[in-house]
Amino acid sequence: MKRAALLLICVLSGVGVFAQTAADALKSDNQTLRERYLLMKTKSQNYQEYKVIKENVLDGMWKIVLDSAAAKQAAINASKAEIVKLQAELTKNIDALKAKEDSMKDIVHASTHITVLGISFDKGFFAGMVGVILLLAGLAIAGVIYSMKVLRRNLTEKEDLANTISAEYEDYKRKAMDKQTKLSRELQNERNKLQELGSL
């Protein structure tokens, strides 16, 4: 019993001393993670085959481990971002080089060819083709103008014919109305005569 009490007093006094030295090891910023771990291990008290370490020291050590891992991950992410940026610059430079090479080819090609609607033509062939197209367009326009004149003449003739038919129809209608009016009067006269005969 005395032995257990003596052992407990030794452990508690050792823990108090250890708490200061281990806590100091955790506060030191210029040490690596491995150095902090070794310092915490060597400064801790022994109990039989075990090491006695306070929980707040372990928690502090765990926080430092997490902070170190986060810092390493941030450095890795920054390196990856730098790699992506450099690869983008490399791709951009390669594309610029290809564009310059293509422009040189285009300059040589442009001296003997002309591009219209995405189709490349020899300049002489293109000039001949444009001349033929203009000639055909002129003929087509002349044909359209002639067709319009013929249509206009036909339209005028049809309009005159329609006006004549309309005038004849109006005349026929007027004559028919006069005839109907005359027949209506004669019919009324005949009715009147029949009534007079019937009343006698």
Secondary structure, 3 states (H helix, E strand, C coil): CHHHHHHHHHHHHHHHHHHHHHHHHHHCCCCCHHHHHHHHHHHCEEECCEEECCHHHHHHHHHHHHHHHHHHHHHHHHHHHHHHHHHHHHHHHHHHHHHHHHHHHHHHHHCCEEEECCEEEEHHHHHHHHHHHHHHHHHHHHHHHHHHHHHHHHHHHHHHHHHHHHHHHHHHHHHHHHHHHHHHHHHHHHHHHHHHHHHC
